[in-house]
Amino acid sequence: MYEKEVERLQEIIDDSRDIVFFGGAGVSTESNIPDFRSADGLYQQKYRYSPEQIVSHSFFVQNTEGFYEFYKEKMMFLDAKPNPAHLKLAELEAAGKLSAVITQNIDGLHQAAGSKNVLELHGSIHRNYCQKCGSFYDAAYVKNSEGVPACSCGGVVKPDVVLYEEGLDSGIIKKSIQAISRADTLIIGGTSLVVYPAASFIDYFQGKHLVVINKSATAREVGAELTIAAPIGAALGQITVG
């Protein structure tokens, strides 16, 4: 399946000197991390509140215990391992082909695979800070805590993830836009391009090759030179890095 498309992707990668990868939840579904919007995603499951409500800033403040109950069970997958997509992107970076991974994911799997320049638009489950004194706590501490994770100073520990109603980090936005505007190839993978402002970043791309790899259609028609309707790990995993 999709042999011709992967063949063309190989040609594009061989022709590229500065690839940027922009990815979403679909990059991690092959590592058994559920996304939000697909048929078996979190939005299709029944909760007392919608996932969007639960992972909002106001819900975190008003119902911190309810937030953590959902967050620990549905958003923290500490046993997840990088899949062929994560590994291939790290390989491309090590070979000097890829300059940045821009991700909407918070799972840290790109770093686990060996990627160095990872721009995390929505933060990371692996960074958690006390709201009172700023002390750092790792993901295991949060996951294994009873109820709301507390700091030794008595403050509430908050994950360094961007909740609904919170703004993206301006420094990460700037670096992402710079990377995309410099790239000669932009590969968009595993994202429906629904979430803004991140989805608008691709408007800064002025390079040669635009590729979309996503199982379903993206919400925006981006005028890609190549579209591969396949799981991203299955497609990228077939690429050889010279």
N, CA, C and O of each residue as an XYZ file, in Angstrom:
968
protein
N       0.836     -1.224      0.000
C       0.000      0.000      0.000
C       0.864      1.264      0.000
O       1.963      1.289      0.553
N       0.343      2.290     -0.624
C       0.980      3.612     -0.764
C       2.490      3.570     -1.060
O       3.245      4.421     -0.589
N       2.921      2.558     -1.853
C       4.335      2.454     -2.219
C       4.806      3.650     -3.043
O       5.895      4.182     -2.828
N       3.944      4.070     -4.010
C       4.332      5.192     -4.880
C       4.501      6.480     -4.065
O       5.427      7.259     -4.291
N       3.587      6.682     -3.116
C       3.662      7.891     -2.289
C       4.934      7.888     -1.432
O       5.602      8.912     -1.292
N       5.253      6.733     -0.867
C       6.455      6.641     -0.038
C       7.712      6.818     -0.897
O       8.702      7.404     -0.458
N       7.653      6.303     -2.125
C       8.759      6.496     -3.074
C       8.997      7.982     -3.335
O      10.133      8.456     -3.350
N       7.894      8.701     -3.540
C       7.998     10.150     -3.773
C       8.506     10.869     -2.517
O       9.304     11.803     -2.606
N       8.038     10.427     -1.360
C       8.513     11.010     -0.097
C      10.018     10.821      0.041
O      10.727     11.726      0.482
N      10.498      9.650     -0.335
C      11.942      9.387     -0.291
C      12.701     10.363     -1.189
O      13.742     10.896     -0.803
N      12.167     10.592     -2.389
C      12.807     11.537     -3.329
C      12.850     12.944     -2.729
O      13.859     13.643     -2.824
N      11.750     13.339     -2.116
C      11.672     14.679     -1.519
C      12.688     14.811     -0.385
O      13.399     15.812     -0.296
N      12.752     13.805      0.472
C      13.697     13.848      1.595
C      15.139     13.864      1.091
O      15.984     14.581      1.628
N      15.411     13.075      0.064
C      16.758     13.068     -0.521
C      17.125     14.431     -1.097
O      18.296     14.812     -1.112
N      16.122     15.160     -1.570
C      16.323     16.468     -2.196
C      16.397     17.604     -1.174
O      16.699     18.743     -1.530
N      16.124     17.294      0.085
C      15.991     18.331      1.115
C      17.243     18.497      1.964
O      17.983     17.548      2.223
N      17.452     19.747      2.387
C      18.581     20.032      3.276
C      18.135     20.600      4.619
O      18.899     20.595      5.584
N      16.894     21.089      4.678
C      16.390     21.677      5.931
C      14.911     21.317      6.081
O      14.025     22.075      5.684
N      14.669     20.137      6.666
C      13.297     19.659      6.867
C      12.809     20.086      8.242
O      13.543     20.001      9.227
N      11.575     20.542      8.298
C      10.904     20.762      9.585
C       9.689     19.847      9.625
O       8.946     19.738      8.649
N       9.498     19.203     10.747
C       8.337     18.331     10.931
C       7.375     18.984     11.905
O       7.755     19.397     13.001
N       6.118     19.070     11.484
C       5.066     19.641     12.345
C       4.055     18.532     12.630
O       3.369     18.075     11.716
N       3.955     18.095     13.882
C       3.139     16.920     14.180
C       2.121     17.119     15.280
O       2.237     18.009     16.122
N       1.105     16.248     15.243
C       0.055     16.270     16.253
C      -0.171     14.905     16.853
O       0.703     14.039     16.812
N      -1.362     14.719     17.415
C      -1.673     13.521     18.200
C      -1.499     12.227     17.423
O      -1.158     11.199     18.007
N      -1.732     12.259     16.096
C      -1.613     11.054     15.285
C      -0.215     10.460     15.260
O      -0.039      9.291     14.917
N       0.788     11.267     15.626
C       2.156     10.749     15.687
C       2.294      9.755     16.852
O       3.104      8.831     16.791
N       1.509      9.951     17.895
C       1.653      9.117     19.093
C       0.612      8.009     19.207
O       0.725      7.149     20.081
N      -0.397      8.013     18.343
C      -1.413      6.950     18.449
C      -0.812      5.572     18.179
O      -1.292      4.568     18.704
N       0.244      5.527     17.356
C       0.910      4.240     17.109
C       1.759      3.790     18.294
O       2.294      2.682     18.301
N       1.878      4.661     19.296
C       2.504      4.284     20.566
C       1.425      4.028     21.618
O       1.694      4.005     22.819
N       0.195      3.837     21.132
C      -0.968      3.540     21.992
C      -1.353      4.676     22.936
O      -1.832      4.444     24.046
N      -1.137      5.907     22.474
C      -1.623      7.079     23.210
C      -2.833      7.605     22.458
O      -2.706      7.979     21.292
N      -4.018      7.649     23.095
C      -5.225      8.069     22.368
C      -5.182      9.552     22.001
O      -4.629     10.370     22.737
N      -5.767      9.880     20.868
C      -5.892     11.290     20.515
C      -7.246     11.799     21.007
O      -7.967     11.089     21.708
N      -7.580     13.018     20.638
C      -8.847     13.603     21.098
C      -9.980     13.382     20.105
O     -11.117     13.132     20.506
N      -9.677     13.472     18.802
C     -10.766     13.663     17.845
C     -11.131     12.467     16.972
O     -12.148     12.520     16.281
N     -10.356     11.405     16.973
C     -10.683     10.273     16.106
C     -11.854      9.468     16.676
O     -12.369      9.779     17.750
N     -12.263      8.432     15.944
C     -13.442      7.651     16.331
C     -13.348      7.078     17.738
O     -14.353      6.990     18.444
N     -12.140      6.687     18.147
C     -11.987      6.150     19.503
C     -11.212      7.115     20.403
O     -10.663      6.719     21.431
N     -11.177      8.380     20.001
C     -10.475      9.398     20.784
C     -11.247      9.823     22.018
O     -12.366      9.375     22.266
N     -10.615     10.701     22.784
C     -11.199     11.103     24.062
C     -12.532     11.837     23.906
O     -13.389     11.756     24.786
N     -12.710     12.546     22.802
C     -13.972     13.275     22.613
C     -15.155     12.340     22.416
O     -16.302     12.742     22.609
N     -14.886     11.086     22.029
C     -15.983     10.143     21.779
C     -16.366      9.369     23.050
O     -17.366      8.652     23.064
N     -15.578      9.516     24.100
C     -15.866      8.805     25.341
C     -16.780      9.643     26.226
O     -16.815     10.869     26.123
N     -17.510      8.967     27.089
C     -18.517      9.655     27.902
C     -17.974      9.968     29.294
O     -17.636      9.072     30.067
N     -17.903     11.241     29.582
C     -17.522     11.699     30.916
C     -18.584     12.677     31.404
O     -19.416     13.157     30.634
N     -18.533     12.954     32.684
C     -19.481     13.916     33.253
C     -19.261     15.303     32.633
O     -20.203     16.065     32.416
N     -18.002     15.598     32.361
C     -17.628     16.841     31.678
C     -16.893     16.457     30.397
O     -16.343     15.360     30.300
N     -16.882     17.352     29.420
C     -16.135     17.072     28.191
C     -14.639     17.173     28.488
O     -14.231     17.914     29.382
N     -13.813     16.419     27.729
C     -12.362     16.530     27.921
C     -11.881     17.977     27.800
O     -10.973     18.397     28.517
N     -12.495     18.735     26.893
C     -12.117     20.134     26.699
C     -12.346     20.949     27.972
O     -11.540     21.811     28.324
N     -13.455     20.665     28.655
C     -13.730     21.351     29.926
C     -12.713     20.947     30.987
O     -12.184     21.790     31.710
N     -12.448     19.643     31.070
C     -11.599     19.130     32.147
C     -10.176     19.660     32.035
O      -9.556     20.005     33.041
N      -9.654     19.724     30.799
C      -8.279     20.207     30.649
C      -8.256     21.712     30.334
O      -7.475     22.178     29.504
N      -9.121     22.442     31.011
C      -9.134     23.904     30.899
C      -8.535     24.505     32.168
O      -8.499     23.860     33.216
N      -8.075     25.722     32.062
C      -7.479     26.413     33.204
C      -8.497     26.588     34.325
O      -8.191     26.358     35.495
N      -9.707     26.997     33.957
C     -10.718     27.250     34.993
C     -11.097     25.966     35.734
O     -11.320     25.995     36.944
N     -11.174     24.825     35.007
C     -11.494     23.554     35.664
C     -10.357     23.157     36.604
O     -10.603     22.678     37.710
N      -9.116     23.357     36.166
C      -7.965     23.046     37.020
C      -8.040     23.825     38.328
O      -7.754     23.284     39.396
N      -8.421     25.084     38.240
C      -8.496     25.935     39.434
C      -9.677     25.537     40.320
O      -9.548     25.451     41.541
N     -10.835     25.294     39.684
C     -12.066     25.060     40.448
C     -12.240     23.618     40.922
O     -12.873     23.374     41.949
N     -11.678     22.657     40.174
C     -11.852     21.246     40.506
C     -10.535     20.513     40.243
O     -10.444     19.653     39.368
N      -9.521     20.880     41.028
C      -8.168     20.356     40.796
C      -8.142     18.831     40.925
O      -7.438     18.157     40.172
N      -8.895     18.294     41.862
C      -8.922     16.843     42.054
C      -9.527     16.138     40.836
O      -9.012     15.119     40.376
N     -10.637     16.701     40.319
C     -11.272     16.139     39.124
C     -10.359     16.221     37.912
O     -10.309     15.304     37.092
N      -9.635     17.338     37.811
C      -8.671     17.505     36.719
C      -7.633     16.393     36.768
O      -7.372     15.737     35.760
N      -7.040     16.182     37.943
C      -5.954     15.203     38.055
C      -6.434     13.771     37.873
O      -5.693     12.926     37.371
N      -7.656     13.496     38.274
C      -8.209     12.154     38.080
C      -8.217     11.801     36.589
O      -7.820     10.705     36.193
N      -8.679     12.757     35.774
C      -8.725     12.569     34.322
C      -7.320     12.610     33.720
O      -6.957     11.757     32.910
N      -6.550     13.593     34.119
C      -5.219     13.838     33.544
C      -4.298     12.637     33.742
O      -3.622     12.210     32.806
N      -4.272     12.098     34.952
C      -3.379     10.958     35.236
C      -3.783      9.718     34.442
O      -2.931      8.975     33.953
N      -5.102      9.504     34.321
C      -5.576      8.294     33.653
C      -5.544      8.402     32.131
O      -5.230      7.427     31.448
N      -5.864      9.573     31.599
C      -6.080      9.709     30.158
C      -5.003     10.480     29.402
O      -5.012     10.493     28.171
N      -4.085     11.116     30.106
C      -3.094     11.932     29.410
C      -1.647     11.621     29.793
O      -0.712     12.130     29.175
N      -1.467     10.784     30.814
C      -0.116     10.412     31.232
C       0.129      8.934     30.916
O      -0.419      8.054     31.580
N       0.941      8.673     29.915
C       1.244      7.300     29.509
C       2.756      7.097     29.633
O       3.494      7.173     28.651
N       3.192      6.838     30.861
C       4.629      6.824     31.131
C       5.326      5.588     30.592
O       6.553      5.560     30.492
N       4.551      4.564     30.242
C       5.153      3.345     29.682
C       5.206      3.368     28.156
O       5.731      2.438     27.544
N       4.672      4.412     27.540
C       4.650      4.496     26.066
C       6.073      4.588     25.523
O       6.946      5.213     26.124
N       6.282      3.959     24.388
C       7.610      3.953     23.757
C       7.536      4.626     22.383
O       6.490      4.586     21.735
N       8.624      5.239     21.935
C       8.642      5.855     20.606
C       8.336      4.818     19.524
O       8.756      3.665     19.619
N       7.604      5.241     18.504
C       7.280      4.355     17.383
C       8.179      4.709     16.185
O       9.006      5.615     16.283
N       8.021      3.998     15.052
C       8.914      4.260     13.909
C       8.935      5.714     13.431
O       9.952      6.164     12.902
N       7.846      6.454     13.605
C       7.843      7.869     13.190
C       8.807      8.678     14.052
O       9.631      9.428     13.528
N       8.708      8.530     15.377
C       9.618      9.245     16.279
C      11.069      8.894     15.973
O      11.933      9.769     15.917
N      11.326      7.605     15.777
C      12.696      7.128     15.563
C      13.276      7.634     14.246
O      14.452      7.994     14.174
N      12.441      7.659     13.201
C      12.923      8.119     11.891
C      13.223      9.616     11.919
O      14.197     10.064     11.314
N      12.403     10.380     12.607
C      12.637     11.826     12.705
C      13.944     12.105     13.447
O      14.699     13.000     13.067
N      14.207     11.339     14.502
C      15.468     11.496     15.232
C      16.655     11.140     14.336
O      17.704     11.783     14.391
N      16.474     10.121     13.521
C      17.524      9.694     12.587
C      17.789     10.780     11.545
O      18.940     11.049     11.202
N      16.728     11.397     11.047
C      16.868     12.473     10.060
C      17.594     13.680     10.666
O      18.399     14.329      9.997
N      17.305     13.968     11.922
C      17.984     15.081     12.592
C      19.469     14.762     12.784
O      20.330     15.605     12.533
N      19.757     13.542     13.231
C      21.154     13.135     13.452
C      21.961     13.180     12.150
O      23.167     13.424     12.167
N      21.282     12.941     11.024
C      21.954     12.968      9.716
C      22.092     14.385      9.165
O      22.661     14.581      8.091
N      21.572     15.372      9.895
C      21.673     16.765      9.457
C      20.623     17.175      8.444
O      20.730     18.237      7.831
N      19.607     16.338      8.263
C      18.549     16.614      7.281
C      17.404     17.435      7.888
O      16.792     18.260      7.210
N      17.133     17.201      9.147
C      15.966     17.800      9.795
C      16.422     18.775     10.877
O      17.256     18.435     11.716
N      15.877     19.978     10.853
C      16.356     21.007     11.791
C      15.476     21.161     13.026
O      15.946     21.623     14.066
N      14.191     20.776     12.923
C      13.309     20.953     14.084
C      12.094     20.047     13.997
O      11.582     19.757     12.916
N      11.650     19.612     15.158
C      10.354     18.949     15.302
C       9.472     19.897     16.098
O       9.804     20.280     17.220
N       8.355     20.268     15.508
C       7.370     21.105     16.209
C       6.199     20.189     16.539
O       5.590     19.612     15.638
N       5.885     20.052     17.808
C       4.858     19.086     18.184
C       3.771     19.696     19.060
O       4.026     20.569     19.890
N       2.556     19.209     18.849
C       1.433     19.570     19.708
C       1.276     18.556     20.840
O       0.404     18.706     21.696
N       2.119     17.530     20.842
C       2.020     16.470     21.841
C       2.778     16.834     23.108
O       3.704     17.645     23.086
N       2.368     16.221     24.213
C       2.964     16.532     25.517
C       3.643     15.309     26.125
O       4.000     15.319     27.303
N       3.824     14.247     25.320
C       4.262     12.965     25.871
C       5.776     12.772     25.951
O       6.241     11.828     26.590
N       6.547     13.646     25.317
C       8.006     13.544     25.388
C       8.620     12.429     24.568
O       9.799     12.121     24.736
N       7.836     11.808     23.670
C       8.347     10.653     22.925
C       9.388     11.034     21.868
O      10.251     10.225     21.527
N       9.308     12.258     21.352
C      10.331     12.687     20.383
C      11.709     12.720     21.059
O      12.702     12.259     20.496
N      11.746     13.271     22.268
C      13.026     13.301     23.001
C      13.474     11.889     23.369
O      14.663     11.574     23.304
N      12.524     11.043     23.755
C      12.851      9.660     24.104
C      13.458      8.922     22.920
O      14.278      8.019     23.093
N      13.047      9.314     21.706
C      13.584      8.682     20.490
C      14.960      9.220     20.124
O      15.674      8.615     19.325
N      15.335     10.364     20.711
C      16.655     10.928     20.435
C      16.648     12.283     19.744
O      17.712     12.837     19.467
N      15.461     12.831     19.459
C      15.403     14.162     18.842
C      15.890     15.216     19.830
O      15.569     15.164     21.017
N      16.663     16.164     19.332
C      17.245     17.202     20.198
C      16.463     18.522     20.123
O      16.115     19.096     21.155
N      16.191     18.996     18.912
C      15.506     20.281     18.783
C      13.996     20.054     18.647
O      13.458     20.013     17.540
N      13.334     19.911     19.781
C      11.895     19.655     19.819
C      11.204     20.878     20.414
O      11.473     21.270     21.550
N      10.317     21.467     19.632
C       9.565     22.635     20.090
C       8.169     22.168     20.500
O       7.338     21.831     19.656
N       7.934     22.155     21.792
C       6.683     21.618     22.337
C       5.669     22.749     22.519
O       5.733     23.506     23.488
N       4.743     22.849     21.585
C       3.768     23.940     21.608
C       2.860     23.883     22.825
O       2.446     24.916     23.351
N       2.551     22.668     23.271
C       1.592     22.518     24.372
C       2.243     22.034     25.658
O       1.547     21.579     26.566
N       3.573     22.124     25.755
C       4.255     21.756     26.985
C       4.548     20.271     27.082
O       4.582     19.566     26.074
N       4.761     19.796     28.321
C       5.173     18.406     28.520
C       4.714     17.875     29.870
O       4.756     18.578     30.880
N       4.274     16.620     29.868
C       3.886     15.977     31.126
C       5.112     15.743     32.016
O       4.974     15.481     33.211
N       6.299     15.837     31.434
C       7.522     15.533     32.184
C       8.046     16.712     32.995
O       9.018     16.575     33.737
N       7.408     17.861     32.855
C       7.791     19.033     33.650
C       6.591     19.462     34.488
O       5.509     19.716     33.957
N       6.791     19.537     35.782
C       5.712     19.919     36.699
C       6.303     20.817     37.780
O       7.384     20.543     38.300
N       5.598     21.878     38.113
C       6.157     22.860     39.045
C       5.160     23.218     40.138
O       3.954     23.297     39.903
N       5.691     23.433     41.333
C       4.851     23.909     42.436
C       4.423     25.344     42.146
O       5.243     26.196     41.803
N       3.118     25.595     42.292
C       2.613     26.940     42.014
C       3.021     27.950     43.080
O       2.941     29.161     42.874
N       3.457     27.431     44.217
C       3.813     28.312     45.337
C       5.299     28.673     45.333
O       5.657     29.849     45.409
N       6.178     27.637     45.243
C       7.614     27.904     45.357
C       8.401     27.623     44.079
O       9.582     27.962     43.994
N       7.753     27.003     43.078
C       8.421     26.757     41.798
C       9.257     25.497     41.732
O       9.940     25.266     40.734
N       9.222     24.670     42.779
C      10.008     23.422     42.773
C       9.564     22.507     41.627
O       8.387     22.444     41.271
N      10.552     21.801     41.063
C      10.301     20.912     39.925
C       9.938     19.511     40.408
O      10.500     19.015     41.384
N       8.988     18.877     39.709
C       8.642     17.477     39.969
C       8.510     16.745     38.642
O       8.012     17.303     37.664
N       8.960     15.486     38.611
C       8.878     14.725     37.368
C       7.498     14.077     37.207
O       6.646     14.150     38.093
N       7.311     13.446     36.052
C       6.002     12.862     35.732
C       5.641     11.721     36.680
O       4.479     11.568     37.055
N       6.624     10.929     37.064
C       6.351      9.793     37.949
C       5.799     10.266     39.288
O       4.907      9.633     39.852
N       6.323     11.371     39.795
C       5.833     11.913     41.066
C       4.349     12.267     40.952
O       3.552     11.943     41.833
N       3.994     12.934     39.859
C       2.598     13.340     39.647
C       1.702     12.126     39.466
O       0.647     12.029     40.093
N       2.115     11.204     38.615
C       1.307     10.023     38.300
C       1.049      9.172     39.543
O      -0.048      8.643     39.719
N       2.054      9.042     40.400
C       1.949      8.157     41.558
C       1.424      8.828     42.815
O       1.247      8.174     43.843
N       1.175     10.126     42.739
C       0.676     10.828     43.932
C      -0.789     10.483     44.189
O      -1.539     10.175     43.262
N      -1.180     10.539     45.447
C      -2.585     10.332     45.822
C      -3.334     11.632     45.566
O      -2.957     12.674     46.103
N      -4.370     11.593     44.770
C      -5.170     12.798     44.524
C      -4.355     13.900     43.881
O      -3.654     13.672     42.895
N      -4.449     15.100     44.444
C      -3.741     16.264     43.899
C      -2.279     16.224     44.363
O      -2.025     16.189     45.567
N      -1.311     16.230     43.430
C       0.097     16.217     43.841
C       0.471     17.505     44.572
O       0.207     18.611     44.101
N       1.092     17.326     45.735
C       1.454     18.485     46.560
C       2.963     18.595     46.678
O       3.676     17.591     46.656
N       3.436     19.809     46.802
C       4.854     20.097     47.010
C       5.178     19.945     48.496
O       4.282     19.971     49.339
N       6.454     19.788     48.805
C       6.872     19.706     50.209
C       6.562     20.998     50.961
O       6.467     21.005     52.189
N       6.404     22.097     50.209
C       6.072     23.375     50.853
C       4.567     23.526     51.086
O       4.118     24.482     51.718
N       3.796     22.564     50.562
C       2.342     22.621     50.744
C       1.599     23.152     49.534
O       0.369     23.125     49.500
N       2.337     23.640     48.528
C       1.699     24.172     47.321
C       1.204     23.064     46.402
O       1.602     21.906     46.526
N       0.323     23.447     45.472
C      -0.196     22.499     44.481
C       0.760     22.440     43.294
O       1.198     23.470     42.783
N       1.078     21.217     42.862
C       1.943     21.038     41.700
C       1.091     21.084     40.431
O       0.061     20.416     40.343
N       1.528     21.874     39.453
C       0.788     22.012     38.190
C       1.672     21.535     37.039
O       2.852     21.879     36.976
N       1.096     20.735     36.122
C       1.898     20.303     34.965
C       2.207     21.470     34.039
O       1.399     22.384     33.878
N       3.382     21.426     33.438
C       3.780     22.457     32.481
C       3.199     22.116     31.113
O       3.928     21.906     30.144
N       1.877     22.065     31.057
C       1.172     21.839     29.800
C       0.222     23.007     29.584
O      -0.284     23.594     30.541
N      -0.015     23.335     28.327
C      -0.898     24.451     28.002
C      -2.341     23.949     28.048
O      -2.756     23.150     27.209
N      -3.092     24.423     29.028
C      -4.494     24.046     29.154
C      -5.345     24.955     28.274
O      -4.904     26.033     27.876
N      -6.561     24.519     27.972
C      -7.499     25.412     27.288
C      -7.650     26.676     28.127
O      -7.641     26.615     29.356
N      -7.788     27.808     27.467
C      -7.877     29.149     28.069
C      -6.500     29.730     28.387
O      -6.402     30.890     28.789
N      -5.441     28.947     28.215
C      -4.094     29.461     28.438
C      -3.419     29.721     27.094
O      -3.723     29.056     26.103
N      -2.513     30.679     27.063
C      -1.824     31.014     25.820
C      -0.582     30.159     25.612
O      -0.001     29.639     26.565
N      -0.186     30.023     24.352
C       1.052     29.313     24.046
C       2.251     30.167     24.446
O       2.160     31.392     24.522
N       3.362     29.507     24.697
C       4.601     30.193     25.048
C       5.092     31.001     23.842
O       5.302     30.450     22.761
N       5.272     32.301     24.036
C       5.628     33.178     22.908
C       7.006     32.840     22.339
O       7.235     32.990     21.139
N       7.926     32.381     23.200
C       9.253     31.998     22.731
C       9.203     30.780     21.827
O       9.909     30.722     20.820
N       8.368     29.799     22.181
C       8.216     28.587     21.361
C       7.544     28.938     20.030
O       7.920     28.412     18.982
N       6.557     29.820     20.078
C       5.882     30.271     18.850
C       6.906     30.904     17.896
O       6.946     30.594     16.705
N       7.716     31.782     18.445
C       8.710     32.493     17.625
C       9.695     31.514     16.979
O       9.980     31.608     15.785
N      10.212     30.575     17.777
C      11.167     29.581     17.248
C      10.512     28.699     16.188
O      11.141     28.350     15.190
N       9.247     28.340     16.407
C       8.526     27.490     15.454
C       8.353     28.195     14.114
O       8.596     27.612     13.057
N       7.936     29.441     14.171
C       7.725     30.225     12.949
C       9.048     30.428     12.204
O       9.097     30.341     10.977
N      10.116     30.697     12.956
C      11.443     30.871     12.333
C      11.881     29.587     11.633
O      12.378     29.620     10.507
N      11.689     28.453     12.315
C      12.104     27.164     11.732
C      11.325     26.869     10.460
O      11.905     26.441      9.462
N      10.006     27.095     10.486
C       9.162     26.825      9.318
C       9.512     27.760      8.161
O       9.566     27.333      7.008
N       9.748     29.024      8.468
C      10.021     29.988      7.390
C      11.391     29.756      6.748
O      11.617     30.183      5.616
N      12.305     29.089      7.450
C      13.634     28.797      6.891
C      13.681     27.472      6.136
O      14.571     27.260      5.312
N      12.741     26.592      6.407
C      12.801     25.214      5.883
C      12.611     25.149      4.380
O      11.882     25.951      3.796
N      13.283     24.170      3.752
C      13.004     23.929      2.337
C      11.923     22.851      2.180
O      11.306     22.736      1.121
N      11.700     22.064      3.237
C      10.645     21.042      3.216
C       9.897     21.060      4.549
O      10.513     21.078      5.615
N       8.584     21.054      4.480
C       7.755     20.968      5.679
C       6.908     19.708      5.583
O       6.131     19.542      4.642
N       7.060     18.824      6.556
C       6.239     17.617      6.629
C       5.255     17.780      7.774
O       5.651     17.949      8.928
N       3.975     17.728      7.451
C       2.914     17.824      8.457
C       2.394     16.413      8.691
O       2.003     15.735      7.741
N       2.384     15.967      9.930
C       1.993     14.589     10.177
C       1.127     14.402     11.407
O       1.379     14.999     12.454
N       0.102     13.566     11.275
C      -0.692     13.176     12.427
C      -1.464     14.313     13.063
O      -1.694     14.301     14.272
N      -1.866     15.290     12.279
C      -2.662     16.392     12.823
C      -3.747     16.771     11.829
O      -3.537     16.765     10.616
N      -4.914     17.102     12.375
C      -6.041     17.510     11.523
C      -6.023     19.013     11.269
O      -6.891     19.539     10.572
N      -5.020     19.711     11.839
C      -4.891     21.165     11.684
C      -6.158     21.894     12.132
O      -6.608     22.845     11.492
N      -6.717     21.426     13.243
C      -7.925     22.036     13.806
C      -7.560     23.078     14.862
O      -8.230     24.102     14.988
N      -6.490     22.811     15.624
C      -6.165     23.640     16.781
C      -5.381     24.882     16.359
O      -4.310     24.787     15.760
N      -5.930     26.028     16.680
C      -5.263     27.309     16.416
C      -4.734     27.873     17.727
O      -5.306     27.579     18.777
N      -3.666     28.672     17.716
C      -3.019     29.253     16.535
C      -2.028     28.334     15.827
O      -1.521     28.684     14.762
N      -1.740     27.156     16.404
C      -0.693     26.297     15.831
C      -0.929     25.987     14.366
O       0.015     25.977     13.576
N      -2.186     25.732     13.985
C      -2.485     25.360     12.600
C      -2.132     26.459     11.609
O      -1.903     26.187     10.430
N      -2.086     27.697     12.083
C      -1.780     28.812     11.178
C      -0.277     28.967     10.930
O       0.128     29.722     10.046
N       0.552     28.258     11.702
C       2.002     28.390     11.541
C       2.458     28.000     10.140
O       3.431     28.547      9.621
N       1.750     27.053      9.535
C       2.187     26.557      8.226
C       2.092     27.639      7.159
O       2.678     27.507      6.084
N       1.355     28.711      7.449
C       1.273     29.817      6.489
C       2.620     30.508      6.303
O       2.804     31.250      5.337
N       3.556     30.277      7.208
C       4.879     30.907      7.122
C       5.837     30.105      6.237
O       6.961     30.537      5.980
N       5.390     28.948      5.780
C       6.270     28.114      4.955
C       6.397     28.678      3.549
O       5.401     28.906      2.863
N       7.638     28.898      3.134
C       7.916     29.444      1.795
C       8.820     28.518      0.984
O       9.327     28.902     -0.070
N       9.015     27.317      1.473
C      10.001     26.422      0.869
C       9.507     25.671     -0.346
O       8.533     26.063     -0.988
N      10.193     24.585     -0.653
C      10.016     23.869     -1.910
C       8.981     22.745     -1.830
O       8.141     22.612     -2.720
N       9.038     21.939     -0.770
C       8.188     20.742     -0.673
C       7.286     20.786      0.561
O       7.758     20.974      1.682
N       5.992     20.612      0.339
C       5.035     20.514      1.445
C       4.367     19.147      1.383
O       3.751     18.784      0.381
N       4.502     18.400      2.468
C       4.002     17.018      2.530
C       3.042     16.880      3.700
O       3.299     17.405      4.783
N       1.936     16.174      3.487
C       1.002     15.859      4.578
C       0.892     14.346      4.693
O       0.603     13.658      3.714
N       1.123     13.833      5.899
C       0.920     12.403      6.180
C      -0.093     12.317      7.314
O       0.213     12.666      8.454
N      -1.289     11.856      7.004
C      -2.346     11.797      8.019
C      -3.398     10.790      7.577
O      -3.768     10.743      6.404
N      -3.873      9.994      8.509
C      -4.842      8.952      8.163
C      -6.145      9.529      7.607
O      -6.739      8.967      6.687
N      -6.579     10.652      8.173
C      -7.820     11.281      7.697
C      -7.496     12.630      7.065
O      -6.374     13.126      7.168
N      -8.490     13.208      6.416
C      -8.292     14.510      5.771
C      -8.034     15.580      6.827
O      -8.576     15.525      7.930
N      -7.203     16.548      6.474
C      -6.967     17.649      7.398
C      -8.087     18.678      7.254
O      -8.744     18.768      6.216
N      -8.285     19.441      8.310
C      -9.367     20.423      8.307
C      -9.086     21.551      7.322
O     -10.013     22.183      6.817
N      -7.819     21.801      7.051
C      -7.429     22.850      6.098
C      -6.877     22.215      4.836
O      -6.161     21.216      4.894
N      -7.207     22.784      3.727
C      -6.576     22.365      2.469
C      -5.300     23.189      2.353
O      -5.357     24.407      2.184
N      -4.161     22.533      2.443
C      -2.903     23.273      2.518
C      -2.129     23.287      1.206
O      -1.043     23.862      1.129
N      -2.680     22.661      0.184
C      -2.001     22.660     -1.111
C      -0.723     21.852     -1.104
O       0.282     22.261     -1.687
N      -0.757     20.706     -0.447
C       0.441     19.870     -0.340
C       0.820     19.272     -1.690
O      -0.040     18.901     -2.490
N       2.112     19.188     -1.921
C       2.634     18.531     -3.121
C       2.372     17.029     -3.040
O       2.103     16.375     -4.049
N       2.454     16.500     -1.832
C       2.273     15.061     -1.614
C       1.425     14.838     -0.377
O       1.714     15.379      0.690
N       0.368     14.034     -0.525
C      -0.464     13.664      0.624
C      -0.464     12.141      0.733
O      -0.733     11.437     -0.240
N      -0.162     11.650      1.917
C      -0.160     10.203      2.159
C      -1.195      9.904      3.235
O      -1.029     10.298      4.389
N      -2.262      9.206      2.857
C      -3.324      8.859      3.815
C      -2.969      7.537      4.479
O      -3.485      6.479      4.117
N      -2.079      7.621      5.452
C      -1.569      6.412      6.101
C      -1.122      6.745      7.517
O      -0.883      7.910      7.838
N      -1.009      5.723      8.369
C      -0.400      5.957      9.681
C       1.018      6.469      9.482
O       1.763      5.948      8.652
N       1.381      7.474     10.234
C       2.650      8.151      9.959
C       3.867      7.261     10.195
O       4.859      7.359      9.473
N       3.793      6.395     11.200
C       4.916      5.483     11.460
C       5.112      4.507     10.324
O       6.240      4.183      9.953
N       4.001      4.039      9.771
C       4.071      3.096      8.646
C       4.709      3.744      7.426
O       5.465      3.100      6.698
N       4.403      5.024      7.201
C       4.969      5.734      6.039
C       6.424      6.127      6.278
O       7.298      5.783      5.481
N       6.689      6.846      7.371
C       8.049      7.325      7.632
C       9.024      6.190      7.903
O      10.214      6.287      7.604
N       8.497      5.111      8.474
C       9.354      3.975      8.809
C      10.015      3.352      7.594
O      11.032      2.672      7.731
N       9.464      3.568      6.412
C      10.010      2.976      5.187
C      11.121      3.825      4.561
O      11.783      3.390      3.619
N      11.318      5.030      5.086
C      12.317      5.941      4.519
C      13.725      5.522      4.942
O      13.962      5.156      6.093
N      14.648      5.585      3.987
C      16.058      5.331      4.344
C      16.794      6.664      4.384
O      16.595      7.535      3.537
N      17.635      6.793      5.378
C      18.395      8.037      5.568
C      19.816      7.796      5.101
O      20.537      6.974      5.667
N      20.219      8.530      4.048
C      21.531      8.326      3.456
C      22.654      8.903      4.283
O      23.819      8.801      3.899
